[in-house]
Amino acid sequence: MTIHLYNTLTRQKEEFTPIDPKKVRIYICGPTVWNYAHIGNGRAAVVFDLLVRVMRHAYGNNHVQYVRNITDIDDKIIDAARQSGEKIDVITEKYARIYNEDMAALGAAAPDHQPRATEYVPQMLKMIDKLIKAGHAYEAEGHVLFNVPSWPEYGKLSRRNRDDMIAGARVEVAPYKKDPADFVLWKPSTPDQPGWDSPYGRGRPGWHLECSAMNEALNGNHFDIHAGGEDLIFPHHENEIAQSTCAHGGEKYVNYWMHNGYLMVEGQKMSKSLGNVVLVHDLVGRAHGEAIRLALLSAHYRQPFDWTEDLLQQSKRTLDRYYGLLRDAGGVKAAAVGAAPSFIAALEDDLNTPKAFAELAVMAKDLSTAKTAEEKARARGIFLAAGKLIGLLQQDPETWFKGATDDESAVIEKKIVELQAARGVKDYKKADEIRDQLKQDYAVSVSVTAAGITWRKES
């Protein structure tokens, strides 16, 4: 099968042709670790985790290199340290760890490389030197700036006119700039700010330069796919292209640019002023990561996406139904088969998850209507293979329906034994009290059948 991807640079869907099929190189813009990641960050991580899964399915696990960076030097981090009184490295270590844990809860695999910007400052300085010598950058009052007019192709990714680019970049039109659109590669640091010695004075890198240098070190001058949120198209990715192309003598930087659409919350733009910022860390504390993942993948990645509580609950109910089918067919071992070709084809068509989920529903129906043990084994195998590829149905069904932590489970199971004992001596009043306590304290629903007592966490 052939993979097709929508390329933001060309504004069309293209057949994916790797530079080297034995090493497909993918770079995803990671977080700036000054605070918890919001659900928009989570969407990008989940969407492009799926991209990596599809590429590894097509080219092999050992033939795809996945890089997702950590920005650990930024003005937001400096401000957070100033306000909290904590050291910068304490803040960045804390939020980098939480980010990785939260994304793992959403089923997003760890990247092969997770470079941190502060580890690549020497490479950034070397790139600045190349740009200055090539006539694309200049020093001015302790700064080094990229001279935008020196590269006529600037703006091809975002397709903005010059006035829009200057306004959209939100940069200071400083007197030391040769052109208002010029952007910072290096800026001076005050004594209380983090900084590195350089030929241009003590300072720190501009944000855009960081990704260019890390890619040069890990993916080379020219690689396959660069991805991130739509908000990064301009100025971040536009500036990356300019820096890297000019630093490497005009060599093409990236073949395919991919961007996921904007995210809203309950029909409104997510913002601090509206008080509707949804943090992934909060979500994974109250909802299963697979339900969040299913919700985030329910719309096509390039489309605007509206996060709602109803969508999350709907996703949970869908997974309840699917896990119920797997539990009902639990006595049959899954056959060693792959996902349905139609399901794979949907994902290889620019990650068409709505179509893929429609195909998954067909596979679920096939499992529910299978009659013989052989039919059930095959249907179960196909269903689970599809789930594995898209990052769902990775739990044991009984564990899914219980939905409790290990510590909670131990307490709940003890209460279930007490409930069973109470029923055994026909003390139904005590049994009801235990049932009510479980519901109140742990949101646990208890079912009593001829086969015994079962329990599950409620949504």
URUR-V293688 format. One record per backbone hydrogen bond with DSSP energy under -0.5 kcal/mol. CO is the residue of the C=O (numbers start at 1). NH is the residue of the N-H. E is the energy in kcal/mol with one decimal. If there is no record, write none. Layout:
CO:NH:E  CO:NH:E
//
This chain:
3:16:-3.4  4:350:-2.2  5:7:-0.6  5:14:-3.3  6:8:-0.7  7:11:-2.0  7:12:-1.1  12:7:-2.6  14:5:-2.7  15:17:-0.5  20:23:-2.6  24:26:-0.5  24:65:-3.4  25:225:-2.2  26:67:-2.7  27:227:-2.7  28:30:-0.5  28:69:-1.1  31:33:-0.7  31:71:-2.7  32:34:-1.8  32:35:-0.5  37:280:-2.1  37:281:-0.6  38:41:-0.6  38:42:-1.9  39:43:-2.1  40:44:-1.7  41:45:-2.1  42:46:-2.4  43:47:-3.0  44:48:-2.3  45:49:-1.2  46:50:-1.9  47:51:-1.5  48:52:-1.9  49:53:-2.2  50:54:-2.6  51:55:-2.4  52:56:-2.6  53:57:-2.1  54:58:-1.9  55:59:-3.0  56:60:-2.0  60:63:-1.8  61:64:-0.7  63:24:-3.2  64:66:-0.6  65:26:-2.8  65:67:-0.6  66:112:-1.8  66:113:-1.7  67:28:-2.8  70:72:-0.9  70:117:-2.0  71:33:-1.7  74:78:-2.2  75:79:-2.6  76:80:-2.3  77:81:-2.3  78:82:-2.1  79:83:-2.5  80:84:-2.2  81:85:-2.2  87:91:-2.0  88:92:-2.8  89:93:-2.1  90:94:-2.0  91:95:-2.4  92:96:-2.1  93:97:-2.1  94:98:-2.2  95:99:-2.1  96:100:-2.3  97:101:-2.3  98:102:-2.9  99:103:-2.7  100:104:-1.9  101:105:-1.8  102:106:-0.9  103:108:-2.5  104:107:-1.8  107:109:-0.7  113:68:-2.2  115:70:-2.6  116:119:-2.0  117:120:-2.0  118:121:-0.5  120:124:-1.8  121:125:-2.4  122:126:-1.8  123:127:-1.9  124:128:-2.3  125:129:-2.1  126:130:-2.0  127:131:-2.2  128:132:-2.5  129:133:-2.4  130:134:-1.8  131:136:-2.7  131:137:-1.0  132:135:-1.4  136:147:-3.0  138:145:-2.6  140:143:-1.9  143:140:-2.7  144:185:-3.4  144:186:-1.8  145:138:-1.9  146:148:-1.1  146:183:-1.0  147:150:-1.6  148:151:-2.0  151:154:-1.9  153:156:-1.7  155:159:-2.4  155:160:-0.5  161:165:-2.3  162:166:-2.2  163:167:-2.3  164:168:-3.3  165:169:-1.9  166:170:-0.6  166:171:-0.7  167:170:-0.8  172:174:-2.0  174:177:-1.6  179:182:-1.7  183:146:-3.1  185:206:-2.2  186:144:-2.2  187:204:-2.5  190:193:-2.3  196:203:-2.3  198:201:-1.8  202:189:-1.6  203:196:-3.1  204:187:-2.5  206:210:-1.0  207:210:-0.7  207:211:-0.8  208:212:-1.1  209:213:-2.3  210:214:-2.3  211:215:-2.4  212:216:-2.2  213:217:-1.9  214:218:-2.1  215:219:-3.0  215:220:-1.4  223:255:-1.6  224:256:-2.4  225:27:-2.4  226:258:-2.3  227:29:-2.0  228:260:-1.5  229:232:-2.1  230:233:-1.4  232:237:-3.0  233:238:-1.3  235:239:-2.8  236:240:-2.1  237:241:-2.3  238:242:-1.8  239:243:-2.7  240:244:-2.7  241:245:-2.5  242:246:-2.1  243:247:-2.2  244:248:-1.0  245:250:-2.9  246:249:-0.9  248:251:-1.4  253:223:-2.1  256:226:-2.3  257:8:-3.0  258:228:-1.5  260:230:-2.2  262:305:-2.7  263:270:-0.7  264:307:-3.1  265:268:-1.7  268:265:-3.2  271:275:-0.7  271:276:-1.5  272:275:-0.7  277:279:-0.6  278:39:-2.5  279:283:-2.0  280:284:-2.8  281:285:-0.5  282:285:-0.6  282:286:-0.5  283:286:-1.7  283:287:-2.2  288:291:-0.6  288:292:-1.8  289:293:-2.7  290:294:-2.7  291:295:-2.1  292:296:-2.4  293:297:-1.8  294:298:-0.6  295:298:-1.0  300:303:-1.8  301:261:-2.9  305:264:-3.4  305:307:-0.7  306:308:-0.5  307:266:-2.7  308:312:-1.6  309:313:-2.3  310:314:-2.6  311:315:-2.4  312:316:-2.1  313:317:-2.3  314:318:-2.2  315:319:-2.2  316:320:-2.3  317:321:-2.2  318:322:-2.2  319:323:-3.1  320:324:-2.0  321:325:-1.8  322:326:-1.9  323:327:-2.4  324:328:-2.4  325:329:-1.5  327:330:-1.6  329:332:-1.8  331:333:-0.5  335:337:-2.0  340:343:-0.8  340:344:-2.0  341:345:-2.7  342:346:-1.5  343:347:-1.7  344:348:-2.3  345:349:-0.6  346:349:-0.7  346:352:-2.0  347:351:-1.9  348:4:-3.2  348:350:-1.2  351:301:-0.6  351:353:-2.1  352:356:-2.1  353:357:-2.9  354:358:-1.5  355:359:-2.0  356:360:-2.2  357:361:-1.8  358:362:-1.4  359:363:-2.0  360:364:-2.1  361:365:-2.0  362:366:-2.3  363:367:-2.0  364:368:-2.1  365:369:-1.8  366:370:-0.8  372:376:-2.5  373:377:-2.4  374:378:-2.1  375:379:-2.7  376:380:-2.6  377:335:-2.9  377:381:-2.1  378:382:-2.5  379:383:-2.2  380:384:-2.6  381:385:-2.1  382:386:-2.0  383:387:-2.1  384:388:-2.5  385:389:-1.9  386:390:-1.9  387:391:-1.0  387:392:-3.4  396:400:-2.6  397:401:-2.4  398:402:-1.7  399:403:-2.7  401:457:-1.1  402:457:-0.7  405:409:-2.9  406:410:-1.9  407:411:-1.5  408:412:-3.1  409:413:-3.1  410:414:-1.6  411:415:-1.9  412:416:-2.4  413:417:-2.0  414:418:-1.8  415:419:-2.6  416:420:-2.6  417:421:-2.3  418:422:-2.5  419:423:-2.4  420:424:-1.9  421:425:-1.2  422:427:-3.2  423:426:-1.5  426:428:-1.4  427:431:-2.0  428:432:-2.4  429:433:-2.0  430:434:-2.4  431:435:-2.3  432:436:-2.7  433:437:-2.3  434:438:-2.4  435:439:-1.9  436:440:-2.5  437:441:-3.1  438:442:-1.9  438:444:-1.6  439:443:-1.1  443:458:-3.2  444:446:-0.5  445:456:-1.8  447:449:-0.6  447:454:-2.6  449:452:-1.4  452:449:-2.7  454:447:-3.1  456:445:-3.2
//
